[in-house]
């Protein structure tokens, strides 16, 4: 059976509110509303506006104020979370003693993003931007890993050119060269994360999987920058890269899925 979409439910809601729809339609609507926060919110608003007395209008105003406060808290959460990501990243890059704490702070930031960043329960607008953001985040992460793949697997110093790195620049400039590009990639991931939330605040549907993609890419980039600051030997670089890449990607997948499922269950019981 074809899935009942929100657009179909929206067309049926007026009949449902007026109690003139069929029994089958009523069951379909109620089943959909049980799992869809957006349609549940729309129904509450419609039921409030159906009242003609002063109490009905007051209920509607009160509910809209709650939504406004919801988004105000979301914006504050976004600002605080973004500052936490930036400060935490800088602290780990420049404080070698705290590098291992990244494996704890990273999943906590994922849980915070999924839990604190609000959905827009009233949005009807779809946008291809969600897909563009996801592809951009993946592309930035792949580009970052390609940079390091060149460094790890093609570190060959040609005869007579011992001062040249695999990137075709003086060997002593390899670290700063990579770090500048990694900083730009981390900023790009953080920018996609912030823009995704701003799109939600503006009424567009953005799938929250973008949080897992962008934050995994952000912390993976931070981990790679840390390897530059801690590299003493080529063997040490290989070990740091392997541990950082595997741990952060596995953590990103597991905690993104867990946080997404947990938040969905909370919304269903709200």
SEMI-727762 format. One line per 4 residues: number of its first residue (from 0); their letters; for each residue x, y, z of N, C-alpha, C, O. Coordinates in steps of 0.2 Angstrom, whole numbers. Layout:
<nodes>
NUM = a = X,Y,Z,X,Y,Z,X,Y,Z,X,Y,Z; ...
</nodes>
This chain:
<nodes>
0 = xxxx = 4,-6,0,0,0,0,4,6,0,9,7,4; 3,11,-4,6,17,-5,6,21,2,1,22,5; 12,24,4,12,27,10,8,34,10,8,37,5; 4,35,15,0,41,16,5,47,17,8,47,23
4 = xxxx = 5,52,13,10,58,14,6,63,18,0,63,19; 10,68,20,8,74,24,3,78,20,-2,81,23; 4,78,13,0,82,9,-7,79,9,-12,83,9; -7,73,9,-14,70,8,-18,71,15,-24,72,15
8 = xxxx = -14,70,21,-17,71,27,-19,78,28,-25,79,31; -15,83,25,-17,90,26,-24,91,22,-28,95,25; -25,88,17,-32,89,13,-37,86,17,-43,88,16; -36,80,21,-41,77,24,-43,80,31,-48,79,34
12 = xxxx = -38,84,34,-39,86,41,-45,91,42,-49,90,47; -47,95,37,-53,99,38,-60,94,39,-64,96,43; -60,89,35,-66,84,36,-65,81,43,-70,79,46; -59,79,45,-58,76,51,-60,80,57,-64,78,62
16 = xxxx = -58,87,57,-60,92,62,-68,93,62,-70,94,68; -71,93,56,-78,94,56,-82,87,57,-88,87,57; -78,81,58,-82,75,59,-86,73,54,-91,70,55; -84,74,48,-88,72,42,-84,67,37,-87,65,32
20 = xxxx = -78,65,39,-74,60,35,-77,53,37,-80,52,42; -75,48,33,-77,41,34,-73,38,39,-68,41,42; -75,33,42,-72,29,47,-65,27,45,-60,27,49; -64,25,39,-57,23,36,-53,28,36,-47,28,38
24 = xxxx = -55,34,34,-51,40,33,-49,42,40,-43,45,41; -53,42,45,-52,44,52,-46,40,55,-42,42,58; -46,33,53,-41,29,56,-34,30,53,-29,30,56; -35,32,46,-28,33,43,-25,40,45,-19,40,46
28 = xxxx = -29,45,47,-27,51,49,-24,50,56,-19,53,58; -28,47,60,-25,46,67,-19,42,68,-15,43,72; -18,37,63,-12,33,63,-6,37,61,-1,37,64; -7,41,56,-2,46,53,0,51,59,6,53,60
32 = xxxx = -5,54,62,-4,59,67,0,57,73,4,60,76; -1,50,74,3,47,80,10,47,79,14,48,84; 12,47,73,20,47,71,22,53,68,28,53,67; 18,58,67,20,64,63,19,70,67,13,72,68
36 = xxxx = 24,73,70,24,79,74,21,85,70,17,89,72; 23,86,64,21,91,59,13,91,59,10,96,60; 10,86,57,3,85,56,-1,86,62,-6,88,63; 2,83,68,-1,84,74,-1,91,76,-6,93,79
40 = xxxx = 4,95,75,4,102,76,-2,106,72,-5,110,75; -2,104,66,-7,107,61,-14,106,64,-18,110,63; -15,99,66,-22,98,69,-24,102,75,-29,104,75; -19,103,79,-20,107,85,-22,114,84,-26,117,87
44 = xxxx = -18,117,79,-20,123,77,-27,124,73,-30,129,75; -28,119,69,-35,119,66,-40,118,71,-46,122,71; -39,114,76,-45,113,81,-45,120,85,-51,121,87; -40,123,86,-40,130,90,-44,135,86,-48,139,89
48 = xxxx = -43,135,79,-46,141,75,-53,139,74,-57,143,72; -55,133,75,-62,131,74,-66,134,79,-72,135,78; -63,135,85,-67,139,90,-69,146,88,-64,149,86; -75,148,89,-76,155,88,-76,160,94,-77,166,93
52 = xxxx = -76,157,99,-76,161,105,-69,164,107,-64,162,104; -69,168,112,-62,171,114,-57,166,116,-51,167,115; -60,161,119,-55,156,122,-51,152,116,-45,151,117; -55,151,111,-52,148,105,-46,152,102,-41,149,101
56 = xxxx = -47,159,102,-42,163,99,-36,163,104,-30,164,102; -38,164,110,-32,164,115,-28,158,115,-22,158,116; -31,152,114,-28,146,114,-23,146,108,-17,143,109; -25,148,103,-21,149,97,-15,153,98,-9,151,96
60 = xxxx = -16,159,101,-11,164,102,-6,161,107,0,161,106; -8,157,112,-4,154,117,1,149,114,7,148,115; -2,145,109,1,140,106,7,142,101,12,140,101; 5,148,98,10,151,93,16,154,97,21,154,95
64 = xxxx = 14,157,103,20,159,107,24,154,110,30,155,110; 21,148,111,26,142,113,30,140,108,36,139,109; 28,140,101,32,139,96,38,144,95,43,142,93; 36,150,96,41,156,95,46,155,100,52,155,99
68 = xxxx = 44,153,107,49,152,112,54,146,110,60,145,112; 50,141,107,54,135,105,60,136,100,65,134,101; 58,141,96,64,143,91,69,147,94,75,147,92; 67,152,98,71,156,102,76,152,106,82,153,106
72 = xxxx = 74,147,109,78,142,113,83,138,108,89,137,109; 80,137,102,84,133,97,90,137,94,95,135,93; 89,144,93,94,148,91,99,149,96,105,149,95; 97,150,102,102,150,108,106,144,108,112,144,109
76 = xxxx = 103,138,108,106,132,108,111,131,102,117,129,103; 109,134,96,114,134,90,120,138,91,126,136,90; 119,144,94,125,148,96,130,145,101,136,145,100; 127,142,106,131,139,111,134,133,109,140,132,110
80 = xxxx = 131,129,105,134,123,102,139,124,98,145,121,98; 138,129,93,144,131,88,150,134,92,155,132,90; 149,138,97,154,140,101,158,135,105,164,135,105; 154,130,107,157,124,110,161,120,105,167,118,107
84 = xxxx = 159,119,99,163,116,94,169,119,93,175,116,92; 169,126,92,175,130,90,180,129,96,186,128,95; 178,131,102,182,131,107,185,124,109,191,124,111; 181,119,109,183,112,110,189,110,105,193,107,107
88 = xxxx = 187,112,99,192,110,93,199,114,94,204,111,94; 199,120,96,205,124,97,209,121,103,215,121,103; 205,120,108,208,117,114,212,111,113,217,109,116; 209,106,109,212,100,108,218,100,103,223,97,104
92 = xxxx = 217,105,98,223,106,94,229,108,97,235,106,96; 228,113,102,234,116,105,235,114,112,240,116,115; 232,109,114,233,106,121,234,98,120,229,95,120; 240,96,119,241,88,118,238,84,123,236,78,121
96 = xxxx = 238,86,129,235,82,135,228,80,134,225,75,137; 224,84,130,217,84,130,215,80,123,209,80,122; 219,78,119,217,75,113,213,69,113,208,68,109; 214,65,118,210,59,119,202,61,121,198,57,120
100 = xxxx = 202,66,124,195,68,126,190,70,120,184,70,121; 193,70,114,189,71,108,185,66,107,179,67,104; 187,59,109,182,54,108,176,54,112,172,50,111; 176,58,117,171,59,122,167,65,120,160,64,120
104 = xxxx = 170,70,119,166,76,117,163,76,110,157,78,109; 166,72,105,162,71,99,155,68,99,151,71,97; 155,62,103,148,59,103,143,64,107,137,64,106; 146,67,112,142,72,116,139,77,112,133,80,113
108 = xxxx = 143,80,107,141,85,103,136,83,98,131,87,96; 136,77,96,131,74,92,124,73,95,119,75,93; 125,71,101,118,70,105,115,77,106,109,77,106; 119,82,108,117,88,109,114,91,103,108,94,103
112 = xxxx = 117,90,97,114,93,91,107,90,89,102,93,88; 107,83,90,100,80,88,95,81,94,89,82,92; 97,82,100,92,84,105,90,91,106,84,92,107; 95,96,105,93,103,106,91,106,100,87,111,101
116 = xxxx = 93,104,94,91,108,88,84,106,86,82,100,85; 79,111,86,72,110,85,70,108,78,73,111,73; 65,104,77,62,104,70,57,110,69,55,113,74; 55,111,63,50,116,62,43,112,61,42,110,56
120 = xxxx = 39,112,66,33,108,66,27,111,61,23,107,59; 28,117,59,23,120,54,25,120,47,22,123,43; 31,118,45,34,119,39,31,114,34,29,108,35; 29,117,28,27,113,22,32,113,16,31,110,11
124 = xxxx = 37,117,17,41,119,11,47,114,11,51,112,16; 47,111,5,53,106,4,58,110,0,57,115,-4; 64,107,1,70,111,-3,75,105,-5,77,101,-1; 78,106,-11,84,102,-13,90,104,-9,95,100,-10
128 = xxxx = 90,109,-5,96,111,-2,98,106,3,104,105,4; 94,102,6,95,97,11,100,92,8,105,90,11; 98,90,1,103,85,-2,109,89,-4,115,85,-4; 109,95,-6,115,99,-8,120,99,-2,126,98,-2
132 = xxxx = 117,100,4,121,101,10,124,94,12,130,94,13; 121,89,11,123,82,13,129,80,8,134,78,10; 128,81,1,133,80,-4,139,84,-2,145,82,-3; 138,90,-1,144,95,1,148,93,7,154,93,7
136 = xxxx = 145,90,12,148,88,18,152,82,16,158,81,19; 149,77,13,153,71,11,159,73,6,164,70,7; 158,77,2,163,79,-3,169,82,1,175,81,-1; 167,86,6,173,90,10,177,84,14,183,85,14
140 = xxxx = 173,79,17,176,74,20,181,70,16,186,68,18; 178,68,10,182,64,5,188,68,3,194,65,3; 188,74,2,193,78,0,199,79,5,205,78,4; 196,79,11,201,79,17,205,72,17,211,72,18
144 = xxxx = 201,67,17,205,60,17,209,59,11,214,56,12; 208,62,5,212,62,-1,219,65,1,224,63,-1; 218,71,4,224,75,6,229,70,10,235,70,8; 226,67,15,230,63,19,232,56,16,237,54,17
148 = xxxx = 228,54,11,230,48,7,236,49,3,241,45,3; 237,55,0,243,57,-4,249,57,1,254,55,-1; 248,60,7,253,61,12,256,54,14,262,53,15; 251,49,16,252,43,19,255,38,13,260,35,15
152 = xxxx = 252,37,8,253,32,3,258,34,-3,260,30,-6; 259,41,-3,264,43,-9,270,47,-6,272,52,-9; 272,46,0,277,49,3,284,47,0,287,42,3; 286,49,-6,292,47,-9,296,53,-11,293,57,-15
156 = xxxx = 302,53,-9,306,59,-10,310,57,-16,315,53,-16; 309,60,-22,313,59,-28,320,60,-27,322,64,-24; 324,56,-31,331,57,-30,333,64,-33,331,66,-38; 338,67,-29,340,74,-30,335,79,-29,336,85,-30
160 = xxxx = 329,77,-26,324,82,-24,322,81,-17,316,81,-16; 326,80,-12,325,78,-6,321,84,-2,318,83,3; 321,90,-5,317,95,-1,310,96,-4,307,101,-1; 308,92,-8,301,92,-11,297,87,-8,298,81,-8
164 = xxxx = 291,90,-6,286,85,-3,281,82,-8,282,84,-14; 277,77,-7,272,74,-12,267,80,-15,265,78,-20; 267,85,-12,262,90,-14,266,95,-19,263,100,-21; 272,94,-20,276,98,-25,278,105,-22,280,110,-25
168 = xxxx = 278,105,-15,281,111,-12,287,109,-7,288,104,-6; 290,114,-5,296,113,0,294,109,6,288,110,8; 298,104,7,296,99,12,294,102,19,290,100,22; 298,107,21,297,110,27,290,114,28,288,117,33
172 = xxxx = 287,115,22,281,119,21,274,114,21,269,117,21; 276,108,21,270,103,21,265,104,26,259,103,25; 268,104,33,263,105,38,259,111,38,252,110,38; 261,117,37,257,123,37,252,122,30,247,125,31
176 = xxxx = 255,119,25,251,119,19,245,115,20,239,117,18; 245,109,24,240,104,25,235,108,30,229,107,30; 238,111,35,234,113,41,229,119,38,224,119,41; 232,123,34,227,129,31,221,126,28,216,128,29
180 = xxxx = 223,120,24,217,117,20,212,114,25,206,113,24; 215,110,30,211,107,35,207,112,39,201,110,40; 209,117,41,205,122,44,200,125,40,194,126,42; 201,126,33,195,128,29,190,123,28,184,124,28
184 = xxxx = 192,116,28,187,111,28,183,110,34,177,109,34; 186,111,40,183,111,46,178,117,46,172,116,49; 180,123,44,175,129,44,169,127,39,164,129,40; 171,124,33,165,122,29,160,117,32,154,118,31
188 = xxxx = 163,112,36,158,108,39,154,111,44,148,110,45; 157,116,48,153,120,53,148,124,50,143,125,52; 150,127,44,146,132,41,140,128,38,134,131,38; 141,122,35,135,118,33,130,116,39,124,116,38
192 = xxxx = 133,115,45,129,113,51,125,119,53,119,118,54; 128,125,53,124,131,55,119,133,50,113,134,52; 121,133,43,116,134,38,110,129,38,104,131,37; 111,123,39,106,118,40,101,120,45,95,120,44
196 = xxxx = 103,122,51,98,124,56,95,131,54,89,131,56; 98,135,51,95,141,49,89,140,44,84,143,44; 90,135,39,85,133,35,79,130,38,73,132,36; 80,127,44,75,124,48,71,130,51,65,130,51
200 = xxxx = 75,134,54,71,140,57,67,144,52,62,147,54; 69,144,45,66,148,40,60,144,37,56,146,33; 59,138,40,53,134,38,54,129,32,49,126,29; 60,127,31,62,121,26,63,115,30,65,115,36
204 = xxxx = 62,110,26,63,103,29,70,101,27,72,100,22; 74,100,33,81,98,32,82,91,36,80,91,42; 84,86,33,84,80,37,90,80,42,96,82,40; 89,78,48,94,78,53,100,74,53,105,75,56
208 = xxxx = 100,70,48,106,66,46,112,70,44,118,68,45; 110,77,42,116,81,41,120,83,47,126,84,46; 117,82,53,121,83,59,127,78,60,132,80,61; 125,72,58,130,66,59,135,67,54,141,66,55
212 = xxxx = 134,69,48,138,70,42,143,76,44,149,75,44; 140,82,46,144,88,47,149,87,53,154,89,53; 146,85,59,150,85,65,155,79,64,160,80,67; 154,74,61,159,69,60,164,72,56,170,71,58
216 = xxxx = 163,75,51,168,78,46,172,83,50,178,84,50; 168,87,54,172,93,58,177,90,63,182,92,64; 175,85,67,179,82,72,185,78,69,190,77,71; 183,75,63,188,71,60,194,76,57,200,74,58
220 = xxxx = 192,81,55,196,86,52,201,89,58,207,90,58; 197,90,64,201,92,70,206,87,72,212,88,74; 204,80,72,209,75,73,215,75,69,220,73,71; 213,76,62,219,76,57,224,82,59,230,81,58
224 = xxxx = 221,88,61,225,93,62,229,92,69,235,94,69; 226,88,73,230,86,79,236,81,77,241,82,81; 235,77,72,240,73,70,246,77,68,252,75,69; 245,82,64,250,86,62,254,89,68,261,90,67
228 = xxxx = 251,91,73,254,94,79,258,89,83,263,91,87; 256,83,82,259,78,87,264,73,83,267,68,86; 264,74,76,268,69,72,276,70,74,279,75,73; 279,64,75,286,64,76,290,60,71,295,61,69
232 = xxxx = 286,54,69,289,50,64,283,48,59,278,49,61; 285,45,54,280,43,49,276,38,51,270,37,50; 279,33,55,276,27,58,270,30,63,265,27,64; 272,35,67,268,38,72,262,41,68,256,41,71
236 = xxxx = 263,44,62,258,48,59,253,42,56,247,43,57; 255,37,54,251,31,51,246,29,57,240,28,56; 249,28,63,246,25,68,240,30,71,234,29,72; 242,37,71,237,42,73,232,43,68,226,43,70
240 = xxxx = 233,42,62,228,43,57,223,37,57,217,38,56; 226,31,58,222,25,58,217,25,64,211,24,63; 220,27,70,216,27,76,210,32,75,204,31,77; 212,38,73,208,44,73,202,43,68,196,44,69
244 = xxxx = 204,40,62,199,39,57,194,34,59,188,35,58; 196,28,61,192,23,62,187,24,68,181,23,68; 190,27,74,186,28,80,181,34,78,175,33,81; 183,39,75,178,44,74,172,42,69,167,44,70
248 = xxxx = 174,39,64,169,37,59,164,32,62,158,32,62; 167,27,66,162,22,70,158,26,75,152,24,75; 161,30,79,157,34,84,152,38,80,146,39,82; 154,41,75,149,46,71,143,42,69,137,44,69
252 = xxxx = 144,36,66,138,32,63,134,29,69,128,30,69; 137,26,74,133,23,80,129,29,84,123,28,85; 133,34,86,129,39,90,124,43,86,119,45,88; 125,44,79,120,48,75,114,43,75,108,46,75
256 = xxxx = 115,37,73,109,33,73,105,32,80,99,33,80; 109,31,85,106,31,92,102,37,94,97,37,96; 106,43,92,103,49,94,96,51,90,91,53,93; 96,49,84,91,50,79,85,46,82,79,49,82
260 = xxxx = 86,40,83,80,35,85,78,38,92,72,38,93; 82,40,97,80,42,103,76,48,103,71,48,106; 78,53,99,74,59,98,67,58,95,62,61,97; 67,53,90,61,52,87,56,49,92,50,51,92
264 = xxxx = 58,44,96,54,41,101,51,46,106,45,46,108; 55,51,108,53,57,112,48,61,109,43,62,112; 48,62,103,43,66,99,37,62,99,31,65,99; 37,56,98,31,52,97,27,52,103,21,51,103
268 = xx = 31,52,109,27,52,115,26,59,118,23,59,124; 28,64,115,27,71,117,19,72,117,18,78,119
</nodes>
